[in-house]
Amino acid sequence: MEVHRYEKIWIGISLLVIVGWIATVVFGAVGPGIAMVDDSGGQIADPSNPTESDAFRDPGVYQVGENEYEVYVLARQFAFQPGTSEPIRVPANSTVTFYVTSPDVTHGFEVVGTNVNTMVIPGQVAELTVEFDDPGRYGIVCNEYCGSAHHTMEGTIEVVEQDEVNGTEGDT
């Protein structure tokens, strides 16, 4: 049986496309900086009322070490607390760990222009660590459909100079 030259070319192209697709899937599964949502951040005892837990009683920015901050955020329909009505303020050249949960439905937490992006599941605490080196403003958006006003769910992170942060302990 003779295989025509053009058939051989198309078979080769098809095999290359298949191998390329498999390589893309494998890289997406094990590539650097990519992780699935897990329970490393912990859980909330009462998902419908996360403010009863100590961590989310007063969501905000807390300094936990030299140039280290923890930010507790509630994502609820259709706002981030803090973030929407008041920006999250952190100093430049700091390491920030976000702890995000939701009391109502599944939300997304994406810091625009960075690789910070996670799904926020009710009852679960999503934990993300990022370093902010330069001052600037970053948008926060919900990238998981969460209801009729999903398109309005946004917030802001302000990265400011160290001397502009006044009393960050417990403040946002």
URUR-V122977 format. One record per residue. N is the residue number from 1. RES is the residue in one letter. SS is DSSP state (a for helix, b for strand, c for the rest). Layout:
N RES SS
N RES SS
//
This chain:
1 M c
2 E c
3 V c
4 H c
5 R a
6 Y a
7 E a
8 K a
9 I a
10 W a
11 I a
12 G a
13 I a
14 S a
15 L a
16 L a
17 V a
18 I a
19 V a
20 G a
21 W a
22 I a
23 A a
24 T a
25 V a
26 V a
27 F a
28 G a
29 A a
30 V a
31 G c
32 P c
33 G c
34 I c
35 A c
36 M c
37 V c
38 D c
39 D c
40 S c
41 G c
42 G c
43 Q b
44 I c
45 A c
46 D c
47 P a
48 S a
49 N a
50 P a
51 T a
52 E a
53 S c
54 D c
55 A c
56 F c
57 R c
58 D c
59 P c
60 G c
61 V b
62 Y b
63 Q b
64 V b
65 G b
66 E c
67 N c
68 E b
69 Y b
70 E b
71 V b
72 Y b
73 V b
74 L b
75 A b
76 R b
77 Q c
78 F c
79 A b
80 F b
81 Q b
82 P c
83 G c
84 T c
85 S c
86 E c
87 P c
88 I b
89 R b
90 V b
91 P b
92 A c
93 N c
94 S b
95 T b
96 V b
97 T b
98 F b
99 Y b
100 V b
101 T b
102 S c
103 P c
104 D c
105 V c
106 T c
107 H b
108 G b
109 F b
110 E b
111 V b
112 V c
113 G c
114 T c
115 N c
116 V c
117 N b
118 T b
119 M b
120 V b
121 I c
122 P c
123 G c
124 Q b
125 V c
126 A b
127 E b
128 L b
129 T b
130 V b
131 E b
132 F b
133 D c
134 D c
135 P c
136 G b
137 R b
138 Y b
139 G b
140 I b
141 V b
142 C c
143 N c
144 E c
145 Y c
146 C c
147 G c
148 S c
149 A c
150 H a
151 H a
152 T a
153 M c
154 E b
155 G b
156 T b
157 I b
158 E b
159 V b
160 V b
161 E c
162 Q a
163 D a
164 E a
165 V c
166 N c
167 G c
168 T c
169 E c
170 G c
171 D c
172 T c
//
